Amino acid sequence: MTTATIGGKRIIGVLGGMGPLATVDFMRKVIEATPATKDQEHIPIVVWSVPQIPDRSASIYGKGESPLPMMQDGIRRLEQIGAGCIAIACNTAHYWYEEMRRGSSAKLLHIGETTAEGLVSLGIPRGPVGLIATDATIETKIYQDRLGAHGYDSLVLPKEDTDRLFWPAVRKVKANDTKAAVPLLEEAVERLVAAGATRVVLGCTEVPIGLAEARREIRALCFDATDALALACVAWASAETAGAP
């Protein structure tokens, strides 16, 4: 496939809307990670942000319709506009990654892989890292398998802490009450560090938003998976167009 460009710049696609605020947060991270001094030096980004995509966790647990057809439709629309590389701004959606990848002519990034590569590039020692994510993301090993392949063991919250800290915080973020999410997520990070984690991977797109106003020492312990995904997008878009993968 010939990679489309606009003004000599390769086009990134974002499959979003899951949720809407997380999509905007991801776009901001791509923009902030781009070395640019003026508008024209930024990367063209096309976004398919459709909140009506069926709930991913509910579908995995057999309690709702599959989001795959609508996600595949979004990918097709992004490809039609010219996106040569697509990021999925939702962690749990990666459960359907292989089906989406097989049907796509664009390069489809995997957030678990870009996270593992990001930890390695930062020199984070192999060993235990914390993982804050939805039950479905954890149970389907969207992160654990790829982290494990790079030498990282995943520590997760006990179910009682997930129910008491994680889920209420996510609901606060989705309701635009991010301040109320801060103490819940701070405690979640502290508990994983106390269990032996050297870093805590934020494996849910709402969590970095909820921790944006957390204490500095808490934020220093975190590794934002969407930051790693954004950096991978910028690296792809910045590669030489001719012959670039």
C-alpha positions as CSV (number, residue, x, y, z in Angstrom):
1,M,0.0,0.0,0.0
2,T,1.3,3.5,-0.9
3,T,1.4,5.6,2.2
4,A,-0.8,8.7,1.7
5,T,0.6,12.1,2.8
6,I,-0.6,15.6,3.3
7,G,2.0,18.3,2.8
8,G,4.6,15.6,2.9
9,K,3.4,14.3,6.3
10,R,2.1,10.8,6.9
11,I,-1.4,10.6,8.3
12,I,-2.2,9.0,11.7
13,G,-5.7,7.6,12.4
14,V,-7.3,7.3,15.8
15,L,-10.1,4.9,16.6
16,G,-11.7,6.6,19.5
17,G,-14.9,7.5,21.4
18,M,-14.2,4.8,24.0
19,G,-14.5,7.2,25.9
20,P,-14.6,10.6,24.3
21,L,-12.4,12.4,26.9
22,A,-9.8,9.6,26.6
23,T,-9.7,10.2,22.9
24,V,-9.1,13.9,23.3
25,D,-6.4,13.1,25.9
26,F,-4.6,10.8,23.5
27,M,-4.7,13.4,20.7
28,R,-3.2,16.0,23.0
29,K,-0.4,13.5,23.8
30,V,0.4,13.0,20.2
31,I,0.5,16.8,19.6
32,E,2.7,17.4,22.7
33,A,5.1,14.6,21.6
34,T,5.6,16.0,18.1
35,P,8.7,18.1,17.6
36,A,7.1,21.1,15.8
37,T,7.6,24.9,15.9
38,K,4.5,25.8,13.8
39,D,1.2,24.4,12.8
40,Q,2.4,23.0,9.4
41,E,5.1,20.9,11.2
42,H,2.5,18.9,13.2
43,I,1.2,15.5,12.1
44,P,-2.1,15.2,10.3
45,I,-4.5,13.2,12.5
46,V,-7.9,11.9,11.5
47,V,-10.1,10.7,14.3
48,W,-13.2,8.4,14.4
49,S,-14.7,9.2,17.8
50,V,-18.0,7.3,18.1
51,P,-19.2,6.8,21.7
52,Q,-22.0,4.6,20.4
53,I,-19.6,1.7,19.9
54,P,-20.9,-1.1,22.2
55,D,-19.3,-1.5,25.6
56,R,-16.2,-3.6,25.3
57,S,-16.2,-5.1,28.8
58,A,-19.8,-6.1,28.6
59,S,-19.3,-7.8,25.3
60,I,-16.3,-9.8,26.6
61,Y,-18.4,-11.1,29.5
62,G,-21.3,-12.0,27.1
63,K,-23.6,-9.2,28.4
64,G,-23.7,-7.0,25.3
65,E,-23.3,-7.0,21.5
66,S,-19.9,-7.1,20.0
67,P,-18.2,-3.8,19.3
68,L,-16.1,-5.3,16.5
69,P,-18.3,-4.5,13.5
70,M,-18.4,-0.8,14.5
71,M,-14.7,-0.7,15.2
72,Q,-13.9,-2.3,11.9
73,D,-16.2,0.2,10.2
74,G,-14.2,3.0,11.9
75,I,-10.9,1.6,10.7
76,R,-12.2,1.4,7.1
77,R,-13.3,5.0,7.3
78,L,-9.9,6.1,8.6
79,E,-8.1,4.2,5.9
80,Q,-10.4,5.8,3.2
81,I,-9.2,9.2,4.4
82,G,-5.6,8.1,4.1
83,A,-4.5,7.0,7.6
84,G,-1.5,4.7,7.2
85,C,-1.1,4.0,10.9
86,I,-4.0,3.6,13.4
87,A,-4.0,3.8,17.1
88,I,-6.9,2.5,19.2
89,A,-7.6,4.9,22.1
90,C,-9.1,2.2,24.3
91,N,-7.3,-0.6,26.1
92,T,-10.1,-3.1,26.3
93,A,-10.8,-2.8,22.6
94,H,-7.4,-4.5,22.0
95,Y,-9.2,-7.8,22.8
96,W,-10.2,-7.7,19.2
97,Y,-6.8,-6.5,17.9
98,E,-6.1,-9.5,15.7
99,E,-9.4,-9.4,14.0
100,M,-9.0,-5.7,13.3
101,R,-5.4,-6.1,12.2
102,R,-6.2,-8.8,9.7
103,G,-8.8,-6.7,8.1
104,S,-6.8,-3.5,7.9
105,S,-4.4,-2.3,5.2
106,A,-2.9,0.2,7.7
107,K,-0.4,-0.4,10.4
108,L,-2.4,-1.1,13.6
109,L,-0.4,-0.3,16.7
110,H,-0.9,-2.4,19.9
111,I,-0.9,-0.5,23.2
112,G,0.6,-3.5,25.1
113,E,3.5,-3.8,22.7
114,T,4.2,0.0,22.6
115,T,4.1,0.0,26.5
116,A,6.6,-2.8,26.8
117,E,8.9,-1.2,24.3
118,G,8.6,2.1,26.2
119,L,9.5,0.5,29.5
120,V,12.6,-1.0,27.9
121,S,13.6,2.3,26.2
122,L,13.4,4.0,29.6
123,G,15.7,1.4,31.1
124,I,13.1,0.2,33.6
125,P,14.6,-3.0,35.2
126,R,13.0,-6.3,34.3
127,G,10.8,-7.6,37.1
128,P,7.5,-6.6,38.7
129,V,5.5,-3.7,37.3
130,G,2.0,-2.8,38.5
131,L,-0.9,-2.7,36.1
132,I,-4.1,-0.7,36.6
133,A,-6.7,-1.7,34.1
134,T,-10.3,-3.0,33.7
135,D,-11.1,-6.6,34.7
136,A,-11.6,-7.5,31.1
137,T,-8.2,-6.0,30.1
138,I,-6.5,-8.0,32.8
139,E,-8.3,-11.2,32.4
140,T,-7.7,-11.3,28.6
141,K,-4.0,-10.5,29.1
142,I,-3.9,-7.6,26.7
143,Y,-0.8,-6.4,28.6
144,Q,0.6,-9.3,30.5
145,D,1.7,-11.4,27.5
146,R,3.5,-8.6,25.8
147,L,5.1,-7.3,29.0
148,G,6.1,-10.8,29.9
149,A,7.8,-11.2,26.5
150,H,10.1,-8.3,27.5
151,G,10.8,-9.6,30.9
152,Y,8.2,-7.8,33.0
153,D,5.9,-9.5,35.5
154,S,2.5,-7.9,36.0
155,L,1.1,-7.1,39.5
156,V,-2.6,-6.3,39.6
157,L,-4.9,-5.0,42.3
158,P,-6.9,-7.5,44.3
159,K,-10.5,-7.6,43.2
160,E,-11.7,-5.8,46.3
161,D,-9.4,-2.9,45.6
162,T,-10.4,-2.9,41.9
163,D,-14.1,-2.6,43.0
164,R,-13.4,0.0,45.7
165,L,-10.8,2.2,44.0
166,F,-10.5,1.6,40.3
167,W,-14.1,1.4,39.1
168,P,-15.4,4.4,41.1
169,A,-12.5,6.5,39.8
170,V,-13.2,5.5,36.2
171,R,-16.9,6.4,36.6
172,K,-15.9,9.8,38.0
173,V,-13.7,10.5,35.0
174,K,-16.4,9.5,32.5
175,A,-18.7,11.9,34.4
176,N,-16.1,14.7,34.1
177,D,-15.5,14.7,37.8
178,T,-11.8,14.1,37.6
179,K,-10.9,15.7,41.0
180,A,-12.9,13.1,42.8
181,A,-10.9,10.3,41.0
182,V,-7.5,11.5,42.3
183,P,-7.5,10.1,45.8
184,L,-8.9,6.8,44.7
185,L,-6.2,6.3,42.0
186,E,-3.4,7.6,44.2
187,E,-4.3,4.8,46.7
188,A,-4.4,2.2,43.9
189,V,-0.9,3.2,42.8
190,E,0.4,3.1,46.4
191,R,-0.9,-0.4,47.0
192,L,0.8,-1.7,43.8
193,V,4.1,-0.1,44.8
194,A,3.8,-1.6,48.3
195,A,3.4,-5.0,46.7
196,G,6.7,-4.6,44.9
197,A,6.0,-2.8,41.6
198,T,8.9,-0.6,40.4
199,R,6.5,1.2,38.0
200,V,2.8,1.2,37.6
201,V,1.4,0.9,34.1
202,L,-1.7,3.0,33.6
203,G,-3.6,0.5,31.4
204,C,-6.9,2.3,31.2
205,T,-7.3,5.4,29.2
206,E,-9.3,7.1,31.9
207,V,-6.7,6.6,34.6
208,P,-4.0,9.1,33.4
209,I,-6.8,11.7,33.2
210,G,-7.8,10.9,36.8
211,L,-4.1,11.2,37.9
212,A,-3.3,14.4,36.1
213,E,-3.6,16.3,39.4
214,A,-2.2,13.7,41.6
215,R,0.8,14.3,43.9
216,R,4.1,14.6,42.0
217,E,5.6,11.6,43.8
218,I,2.7,9.5,42.7
219,R,2.9,10.6,39.1
220,A,6.6,9.8,39.1
221,L,5.8,6.1,39.9
222,C,3.4,5.8,36.9
223,F,4.0,4.8,33.3
224,D,1.2,6.1,31.0
225,A,0.5,3.5,28.3
226,T,-1.2,6.2,26.2
227,D,2.0,8.2,26.2
228,A,3.9,5.2,24.9
229,L,1.2,4.8,22.2
230,A,1.4,8.4,21.2
231,L,5.2,8.3,20.9
232,A,4.9,5.3,18.7
233,C,2.5,7.2,16.4
234,V,5.0,10.1,16.2
235,A,7.9,7.8,15.4
236,W,5.9,6.2,12.6
237,A,4.8,9.5,11.2
238,S,8.3,11.0,11.4
239,A,9.9,8.1,9.5
240,E,10.9,8.7,5.9
241,T,7.9,8.2,3.7
242,A,9.7,6.3,1.0
243,G,10.1,2.7,2.0
244,A,9.1,3.3,5.7
245,P,7.3,0.3,7.4
